[in-house]
Amino acid sequence: MKIVCLLGSPRLTGNSTTVANRFLETAQERGAVTETFALNRLNYRGCQACEACKTKLDKCALDDDLTPALAAVAGADILVLASPVYFGDISSQMKAFVDRTLSYLKPDFLTNPEPSRLAPGKRLVFILSQTQADNMFVDIFPKYEFFYQMMGFRDNRLIRACGVTRIGDVDRRSDIFDLAEKSAIEMVV
């Protein structure tokens, strides 16, 4: 089983990254092969709305540091997206990646009953960390899950670390680590 993880935090030791690492460590213990991309270390642009992925190519036309990540996701069984919540949404680093995944959809994706170019059966783990209480920003996951379901992702999971403000706050949250471990155990079979 192959897992690709995209880290959307500019902090390599941030709370969302820490939770993602716990998920990945547990998955590796169960035999999964993992690959991680720290988006903030890559040099890439967001979608340019060129529509080449719908008119000329079956992939994103941009050739930058995100190109290998997009290819890795296409070959993965599980995709882990980990991001802090900034201004009520995922980080700009993660949003630029998400926008580039438009290339995974076929040109007629709005009317095609099978809109995705990706192999079916992929699964998504969406990890969010936020300072605010857990009743804030509950709309983030459903919004992105909608699009990933269109791409064929099923059995999608959300791991939210709410009330974590400073780097390391999540280290005191065994409930979050337990959920990350449990999710990895259930998904890597």
N, C-alpha and C positions, 0 to 999 in steps of 0.2 A: 504494500500500500504506500502511495506517495502523498505527502502532505506539503503544500506550499503555503508559506506564511508571509504576509505583507504587513510590515510594521509602519503605522502611520504617524507615530509620535516622533517629534524631533529629538526626543530624549531616549537614548539607547538603554537607559535604566529606569524609564518611566513605568508607571503603574500598568498601563495596557500591555506594554512589552513584557513585564514581569509575569502577568497572567498568561500571555501567549506562550512564554517559555515554559511555564508549568504544564500547559496542555501538551506542548511539543515533547517535553521530557517524558511525560507519561506515555505518549504515543510511541516514542522511540523504544521505551522499555517493552512495549508490546510488539515490536518488530517493524514499525513504520519507518520509512525513509523520509527525512524532512529537508526542506530547503527554505531559507529565510531571506527576504529582501527588506532591508531597512530603507524605506523610500526617501528619507531625508538625506541619505548619502548618495542618491542617484541623481544624475543630471537628465531631466526629462521635461517635456511640456505636456500640458493637458491636450485634450482633443481639439483639433484645429477646424473641425466641421468641414473638412475637405470632401467628405463622402467617398473617398477612394475605396474604403472598405466595403462600400455598397455598390460601387460602379466598376472598379478595376481589379481589386484584390479581394482575397478572402481573409485578410488580416489587416491590422493597422498599418498605414503607409509610413508613419513616422519611424525612423530608425534612430533610437537613442537608448539610454540606459534602461528604459522600461521594456524594451523589446524582449530581452530574455525572460523577464518576469511574466509578461503576457504569454509567452510560449510555454513557460513552466506551468502556469495555471491551466493551460489547455491540456497538459499531460498529467495533471494531478487528480487524485481521487477526492481529496478534501482540501478546501481553501480556507485558510484562517486569515481574517481581516481584523487587525487589532488597531484601535485608534482611541485617543483621548477625545472627549467632547469639548469642542471649542465653539463658543457662540451658538449653542444648541444644535450642533451637527458634528459630523466627523471632521478630522483635520483637513486642511487644504491639500496636504500631501496625498492623503487617502482619496479625497474627492477627485483629484486629477487622475489617479489610477482608475477609479470607478468609471469616470467619463470615457477613458480609453477602452473599456471593456465593451463599448458599443460595437467594436469590431467583431465580437463573438456572435453577433446577431446577423442573420441572413438579410439580404436586401429587402425582402418582403415580410420582415418579421412582424409587422402590424397585422397582417392577414394570414400568415402561414401558421397552420396548426402545430408545426414543429419549427419554431423560429430560431433555434440555436444552432450554431455551427459546432458547438462542443458536444463531445460524447455524453450520452445521458448517464445519470446515476451519480453525478458529483454531489458533494455535500459541502455545506458552508458552516463555519463557526465564526460568529461575529462577536468580537470582544470590545467592549466599551468601558472606559473609566471616566468618571466625572466627579467633580466636587459636590454637585448638588445632590439632594435627596433622591430616592428612587422613584418618586412620582413625577419627576421632571424629565423631559425629553424622551418619553416612552415611545414617541413617534419615529424615532430614528431607525430602529431595526425594521419595522414593517415596511417603511418606505423603500429601503434598499433590498429587503428580501423579495419584494414584488418583482424587481428587475432580475434578481438572480434566479428566481423561480422561472421567469421567462427564458432564462439561459439554460434551464434544465436542472438547476440545483434542487435537491430534495433533502429531507431530514435535516433541516437547518436548525442551528442552535444559537442562542444568545447567552452570553456571559457578561453581566453588567457588574462593575465595581463602582458602587455609588458611595459618595461621602469620602472619597480619597482625594486629598488636596495636594499633599507634598510627595515628592519621590520617596518611596518606601512605605507609604501609608498602607498599601495593599498587603504588605508583608504581615500585618497584624490581623488579616481577615481570612481566617481558616475556612470560612464559608465559601469564599470566592475560590480559593485553591481547591477545596473539595469538589466544587462544581466543575472546575477545569479538569481535574483528574477523572471525575465520574464521566464527563462528556467524552474524554479521550478513550476511556475503557469501553464505553458503549459503542463508540464509532469505529475503533480499530479492532476489527475481529478477523 
